[in-house]
Amino acid sequence: MRRIDAATLHGWIGDGGELAILDAREEGEFGASHLFWAVPCPLSRAELRAPALLPHRATRVVCVDDGRGVAERLAAYLAGIGCTDIAVLDGGTPAWDAAGFVLFSGVNVPSKAFGEWVEHHYGTESVDPLDLQSWRDAGRDMVVLDSRTFEEFERMSIPGGVSVPGGELVYRVGDLAPDPATLVVVNCAGRTRSILGRKACARRASPTRWWRCAMAPWGGNWRD
């Protein structure tokens, strides 16, 4: 089984070639400390997840763990389903850290980082929950669009919000807020989807593109 060191993997990340970095640990372990571009592919769910992550079996793949051996087992499984270019990060995440490279906590880190860049680059307008509630109490002309999945919306949502999963926002916002004067507030449970959803609405190419949109980062502590 081919092994590579941290410096080699760091070079591969920036060489412009196709690369998949799969972390073989369970998702909780992955969330605690992982490489920026790594994707969780727990060994326990490899049969379900790996084929979807690797539709092109010739993709260059690096399997990662914390050095205890599950990366090797994932690599063996990938070879068994036809993957032809597989390597294991020697020493796992501790070796990556020891080489001076950064480890990250949390999940969906690349998309969250992109959302933060969008917010700072474009000066995304935001509203906090207390101000949003005061607007609701005052009867302000606005709609609250929840950009999460319908399942997440069903579990908890801002009172009066409408479920509009992110991919549908630009398509449906014209029907939900036909008046250009209506304030459009896009929310999610954290930050990223509301930031990107708000920006997508604001850039909508239509006669009503000048709608003022706001982003309501909401931590799940809303009270009606």
ZIGI-V366096 format. One record per residue. D_FIRST is the distance of its C-alpha to the first C-alpha in Angstrom with 2 decimals. Layout:
BEGIN
d_first
D_FIRST
D_FIRST
END
This chain:
BEGIN
d_first
0.00
3.79
6.45
10.05
13.34
16.27
18.25
15.81
15.66
19.42
19.90
18.07
20.34
23.33
22.52
24.00
21.11
20.07
17.62
16.94
16.07
15.79
16.66
15.72
18.72
22.14
24.48
26.73
24.02
22.87
26.53
27.01
24.58
22.10
21.26
24.05
22.28
19.95
20.82
20.80
18.81
19.23
17.11
20.57
21.52
18.41
20.16
23.07
21.70
18.51
20.37
23.07
20.95
18.98
21.67
20.14
16.85
16.09
16.32
13.93
12.43
11.38
11.17
13.36
15.13
17.28
14.80
15.41
12.25
13.25
10.93
7.93
10.47
11.47
8.23
8.39
12.00
11.78
10.00
12.86
15.47
14.67
12.79
11.49
10.46
8.07
6.98
7.68
10.87
10.80
13.90
14.66
18.27
19.81
17.94
19.08
22.55
22.60
21.91
25.09
23.93
25.67
24.70
26.90
28.43
29.74
28.65
29.08
29.23
29.09
31.92
33.91
33.62
34.87
37.73
38.76
38.81
41.00
43.35
43.88
44.02
46.48
48.34
47.75
50.86
50.41
52.65
52.29
52.99
56.46
57.63
56.26
58.17
61.31
60.97
60.74
63.76
65.72
65.04
63.37
62.51
58.74
55.88
52.79
49.72
46.71
43.56
41.24
40.39
43.29
41.65
41.49
45.03
46.27
44.97
46.81
48.54
51.27
54.64
55.81
52.40
51.30
47.82
46.51
42.68
41.44
40.95
44.58
46.26
47.37
48.32
50.49
51.89
54.81
56.01
55.53
57.25
59.52
61.80
60.58
62.21
60.04
57.60
54.07
51.92
48.23
46.53
43.27
42.27
40.95
41.06
38.61
39.82
43.42
42.98
41.39
43.80
46.78
45.78
45.24
48.71
50.30
48.98
50.10
51.90
55.15
58.78
57.99
55.05
57.00
56.52
55.88
52.69
51.53
48.42
48.77
45.83
46.41
44.83
45.95
49.12
51.65
54.97
57.54
END
